[in-house]
Amino acid sequence: MCIGAPNVISIRSDLDVIAARMAARDLARKMGFSTVNQARIATATSELARNMLLHAGEGNVMIGRIDQEDRQGLLMVFEDHGPGITDLEFILAEPESASLIPSGSGLISTRRLVDELEIASEHGVGTRVVCRKWLSHY
């Protein structure tokens, strides 16, 4: 569940990708994420927002704090109404082969940067990617 109002950023240009990256990093810093994890969150946000712009032309990014059971984290939701990801099953099943598909490399690198990644994509309808990065206190 999101704590407070999430920040929603419309992605329509490279400047919007930068704004989303900065918003995610700023929230991560305010939440107390390490500088390494701030960079991971910023990179994941940039990768997915840029993919959205490149493949769908536009979309929205929602960035917010989440509280689940006894842990807090950062939630990022990317939604577009683009063509969808046709090779999603292949990309997710064969991560080492994703580099062969230009549209797959961003998803694989993002999966390594966040704690949880969920992808729903339907051909001709669009794509929704949900990322979570949990705050650890050790």
Short mmCIF file of the C-alpha atoms (twelve columns), coordinates in Angstrom:
data_MODEL
# 
_entry.id   MODEL 
# 
loop_
_atom_site.group_PDB 
_atom_site.id 
_atom_site.type_symbol 
_atom_site.label_atom_id 
_atom_site.label_alt_id 
_atom_site.label_comp_id 
_atom_site.label_asym_id 
_atom_site.label_seq_id 
_atom_site.Cartn_x 
_atom_site.Cartn_y 
_atom_site.Cartn_z 
_atom_site.pdbx_PDB_model_num 
ATOM 1   C CA . MET A 1   0.000  0.000   0.000   1 
ATOM 2   C CA . CYS A 2   1.339  3.459   -0.924  1 
ATOM 3   C CA . ILE A 3   2.066  5.842   1.930   1 
ATOM 4   C CA . GLY A 4   0.994  9.369   1.015   1 
ATOM 5   C CA . ALA A 5   0.288  10.605  -2.468  1 
ATOM 6   C CA . PRO A 6   2.509  9.040   -5.120  1 
ATOM 7   C CA . ASN A 7   4.335  11.197  -7.632  1 
ATOM 8   C CA . VAL A 8   2.970  10.622  -11.150 1 
ATOM 9   C CA . ILE A 9   5.131  11.755  -14.054 1 
ATOM 10  C CA . SER A 10  3.983  11.727  -17.677 1 
ATOM 11  C CA . ILE A 11  6.735  10.489  -19.968 1 
ATOM 12  C CA . ARG A 12  6.641  12.225  -23.345 1 
ATOM 13  C CA . SER A 13  10.237 13.367  -23.853 1 
ATOM 14  C CA . ASP A 14  13.809 12.756  -22.711 1 
ATOM 15  C CA . LEU A 15  13.361 15.581  -20.199 1 
ATOM 16  C CA . ASP A 16  10.515 13.611  -18.602 1 
ATOM 17  C CA . VAL A 17  12.792 10.565  -18.329 1 
ATOM 18  C CA . ILE A 18  15.308 12.739  -16.477 1 
ATOM 19  C CA . ALA A 19  12.554 14.129  -14.226 1 
ATOM 20  C CA . ALA A 20  11.387 10.605  -13.338 1 
ATOM 21  C CA . ARG A 21  14.946 9.505   -12.599 1 
ATOM 22  C CA . MET A 22  15.514 12.521  -10.349 1 
ATOM 23  C CA . ALA A 23  12.184 12.039  -8.542  1 
ATOM 24  C CA . ALA A 24  12.939 8.374   -7.831  1 
ATOM 25  C CA . ARG A 25  16.441 9.127   -6.595  1 
ATOM 26  C CA . ASP A 26  15.209 12.010  -4.430  1 
ATOM 27  C CA . LEU A 27  12.554 9.855   -2.767  1 
ATOM 28  C CA . ALA A 28  15.081 7.043   -2.243  1 
ATOM 29  C CA . ARG A 29  17.454 9.512   -0.565  1 
ATOM 30  C CA . LYS A 30  14.689 10.893  1.670   1 
ATOM 31  C CA . MET A 31  13.709 7.356   2.667   1 
ATOM 32  C CA . GLY A 32  17.260 6.525   3.743   1 
ATOM 33  C CA . PHE A 33  18.405 4.208   0.957   1 
ATOM 34  C CA . SER A 34  22.181 3.864   0.628   1 
ATOM 35  C CA . THR A 35  23.840 5.812   -2.180  1 
ATOM 36  C CA . VAL A 36  24.386 2.538   -4.049  1 
ATOM 37  C CA . ASN A 37  20.690 1.671   -3.851  1 
ATOM 38  C CA . GLN A 38  19.748 5.239   -4.783  1 
ATOM 39  C CA . ALA A 39  21.803 4.767   -7.948  1 
ATOM 40  C CA . ARG A 40  20.152 1.388   -8.623  1 
ATOM 41  C CA . ILE A 41  16.679 2.910   -8.241  1 
ATOM 42  C CA . ALA A 42  17.572 5.875   -10.457 1 
ATOM 43  C CA . THR A 43  19.051 3.592   -13.124 1 
ATOM 44  C CA . ALA A 44  16.044 1.249   -13.109 1 
ATOM 45  C CA . THR A 45  13.695 4.224   -13.410 1 
ATOM 46  C CA . SER A 46  15.700 5.686   -16.265 1 
ATOM 47  C CA . GLU A 47  15.888 2.352   -18.132 1 
ATOM 48  C CA . LEU A 48  12.169 1.650   -17.918 1 
ATOM 49  C CA . ALA A 49  11.055 5.219   -18.636 1 
ATOM 50  C CA . ARG A 50  13.369 5.378   -21.654 1 
ATOM 51  C CA . ASN A 51  12.067 2.006   -22.908 1 
ATOM 52  C CA . MET A 52  8.520  3.312   -22.537 1 
ATOM 53  C CA . LEU A 53  9.344  6.427   -24.538 1 
ATOM 54  C CA . LEU A 54  11.198 4.453   -27.212 1 
ATOM 55  C CA . HIS A 55  8.687  1.639   -27.703 1 
ATOM 56  C CA . ALA A 56  5.321  3.207   -26.773 1 
ATOM 57  C CA . GLY A 57  5.972  6.892   -27.442 1 
ATOM 58  C CA . GLU A 58  4.589  7.940   -24.055 1 
ATOM 59  C CA . GLY A 59  3.308  6.665   -20.740 1 
ATOM 60  C CA . ASN A 60  3.182  7.353   -17.021 1 
ATOM 61  C CA . VAL A 61  5.469  6.573   -14.102 1 
ATOM 62  C CA . MET A 62  4.129  6.462   -10.558 1 
ATOM 63  C CA . ILE A 63  6.712  6.653   -7.781  1 
ATOM 64  C CA . GLY A 64  5.794  6.270   -4.123  1 
ATOM 65  C CA . ARG A 65  6.605  4.874   -0.709  1 
ATOM 66  C CA . ILE A 66  5.123  1.535   0.252   1 
ATOM 67  C CA . ASP A 67  4.559  -0.116  3.588   1 
ATOM 68  C CA . GLN A 68  4.050  -3.866  3.597   1 
ATOM 69  C CA . GLU A 69  3.890  -5.837  6.812   1 
ATOM 70  C CA . ASP A 70  7.071  -4.926  8.705   1 
ATOM 71  C CA . ARG A 71  9.022  -3.322  5.867   1 
ATOM 72  C CA . GLN A 72  9.082  -0.136  3.845   1 
ATOM 73  C CA . GLY A 73  10.163 0.379   0.315   1 
ATOM 74  C CA . LEU A 74  9.911  2.322   -2.878  1 
ATOM 75  C CA . LEU A 75  7.325  1.435   -5.517  1 
ATOM 76  C CA . MET A 76  7.630  2.355   -9.189  1 
ATOM 77  C CA . VAL A 77  4.840  1.609   -11.669 1 
ATOM 78  C CA . PHE A 78  5.352  2.185   -15.397 1 
ATOM 79  C CA . GLU A 79  2.280  2.079   -17.655 1 
ATOM 80  C CA . ASP A 80  1.899  2.671   -21.366 1 
ATOM 81  C CA . HIS A 81  -0.573 1.952   -24.145 1 
ATOM 82  C CA . GLY A 82  2.031  0.944   -26.690 1 
ATOM 83  C CA . PRO A 83  2.360  -2.187  -28.815 1 
ATOM 84  C CA . GLY A 84  3.222  -4.483  -25.901 1 
ATOM 85  C CA . ILE A 85  6.231  -6.760  -25.529 1 
ATOM 86  C CA . THR A 86  5.907  -9.635  -27.975 1 
ATOM 87  C CA . ASP A 87  8.904  -11.655 -26.733 1 
ATOM 88  C CA . LEU A 88  8.272  -11.249 -22.996 1 
ATOM 89  C CA . GLU A 89  8.247  -14.962 -22.135 1 
ATOM 90  C CA . PHE A 90  11.491 -15.531 -24.036 1 
ATOM 91  C CA . ILE A 91  13.156 -12.509 -22.442 1 
ATOM 92  C CA . LEU A 92  12.206 -13.553 -18.919 1 
ATOM 93  C CA . ALA A 93  12.956 -17.257 -19.402 1 
ATOM 94  C CA . GLU A 94  16.304 -16.765 -21.119 1 
ATOM 95  C CA . PRO A 95  17.973 -13.719 -19.524 1 
ATOM 96  C CA . GLU A 96  21.320 -14.472 -21.157 1 
ATOM 97  C CA . SER A 97  19.610 -14.320 -24.564 1 
ATOM 98  C CA . ALA A 98  17.853 -11.017 -23.887 1 
ATOM 99  C CA . SER A 99  20.803 -9.102  -25.289 1 
ATOM 100 C CA . LEU A 100 19.875 -10.580 -28.673 1 
ATOM 101 C CA . ILE A 101 16.585 -8.667  -28.486 1 
ATOM 102 C CA . PRO A 102 17.211 -4.918  -28.152 1 
ATOM 103 C CA . SER A 103 13.940 -4.371  -26.292 1 
ATOM 104 C CA . GLY A 104 14.814 -7.029  -23.713 1 
ATOM 105 C CA . SER A 105 18.111 -5.813  -22.322 1 
ATOM 106 C CA . GLY A 106 16.536 -3.005  -20.271 1 
ATOM 107 C CA . LEU A 107 14.142 -5.395  -18.558 1 
ATOM 108 C CA . ILE A 108 16.903 -7.821  -17.642 1 
ATOM 109 C CA . SER A 109 19.185 -5.115  -16.270 1 
ATOM 110 C CA . THR A 110 16.285 -3.646  -14.301 1 
ATOM 111 C CA . ARG A 111 15.476 -7.045  -12.819 1 
ATOM 112 C CA . ARG A 112 18.990 -7.071  -11.343 1 
ATOM 113 C CA . LEU A 113 18.599 -3.573  -9.860  1 
ATOM 114 C CA . VAL A 114 15.332 -3.984  -7.943  1 
ATOM 115 C CA . ASP A 115 14.059 -6.526  -5.434  1 
ATOM 116 C CA . GLU A 116 10.783 -7.322  -7.196  1 
ATOM 117 C CA . LEU A 117 9.762  -6.915  -10.835 1 
ATOM 118 C CA . GLU A 118 6.325  -7.735  -12.261 1 
ATOM 119 C CA . ILE A 119 5.512  -7.315  -15.946 1 
ATOM 120 C CA . ALA A 120 2.120  -7.512  -17.624 1 
ATOM 121 C CA . SER A 121 2.031  -6.870  -21.345 1 
ATOM 122 C CA . GLU A 122 -0.617 -7.452  -23.965 1 
ATOM 123 C CA . HIS A 123 0.027  -7.103  -27.678 1 
ATOM 124 C CA . GLY A 124 -1.690 -3.969  -28.979 1 
ATOM 125 C CA . VAL A 125 -2.865 -2.903  -25.512 1 
ATOM 126 C CA . GLY A 126 0.251  -1.873  -23.600 1 
ATOM 127 C CA . THR A 127 2.608  -2.760  -20.812 1 
ATOM 128 C CA . ARG A 128 2.613  -2.359  -17.037 1 
ATOM 129 C CA . VAL A 129 5.833  -2.858  -15.087 1 
ATOM 130 C CA . VAL A 130 5.838  -2.797  -11.281 1 
ATOM 131 C CA . CYS A 131 9.140  -2.520  -9.393  1 
ATOM 132 C CA . ARG A 132 9.779  -2.641  -5.668  1 
ATOM 133 C CA . LYS A 133 12.988 -1.915  -3.820  1 
ATOM 134 C CA . TRP A 134 12.901 -2.657  -0.094  1 
ATOM 135 C CA . LEU A 135 14.682 -0.562  2.481   1 
ATOM 136 C CA . SER A 136 17.047 -2.635  4.607   1 
ATOM 137 C CA . HIS A 137 18.327 -1.367  7.928   1 
ATOM 138 C CA . TYR A 138 21.464 -3.487  8.268   1 
# 
